[in-house]
Structure formats: structure tokens, C-alpha cells
Amino acid sequence: MAKPTASQPNIDVIVVVSGTPQPIRVNIHQKLEQLVEEALRESGNVGQPASEWELRSENGQQLDITMRIMDAGVVAGETLFLNPRAGAGG
């Protein structure tokens, strides 16, 4: 896969939202929070804010959603997992 460049900073990732895969195109300069918000919007999960969800990499590492996508090491084609935080909404 081609690496993003300054002129082509967008990558495609899959975000599995509560078990349902959502393909998302993101700009590597955006914060992960924007990726989370887009994944929630695309999946119809709009009842809770991004802060009430946990984003994890394929290896289970929790990602800090205040980081930029490129700084978090997210790469094109990667699958990320988004699930409600334990105890959220209650």
C-alpha cells in the first residue's frame, strides 16, 4: 500500500464499531477523536460522545484519541476496534 504524503494525506482504515466493520477514509493529520466521531456517525451510534468509547489497535492496545492519526501509528488498511467504555452511559 502506498504511504500517505503531504499531497495525499488520506488513508482508508476499518473501524469495527461494537462488532460491525465500518470503512472510513481519514486524514492522517486529524485527531483520532475525529476518526471515532466519523465511525460512530457512519454506524448510527450517535447516542454517546466519542469520549465514552475506547479505540483499540489490532493488537489490543488502547489508543489515545487526543493524538493525531499519524502520531498514533495508524496505517492504511489497519483495522481498529471501537467499543463503549466499561460503565459508560450509566
Secondary structure, 3 states (H helix, E strand, C coil): CCCCCCCCCEEEEEEEECCEEEEEEEECCCEHHHHHHHHHHHHCCCCCCHHHEEEECCCCCECCCCCECCCCCCCCCCEEEEEECCCCCC
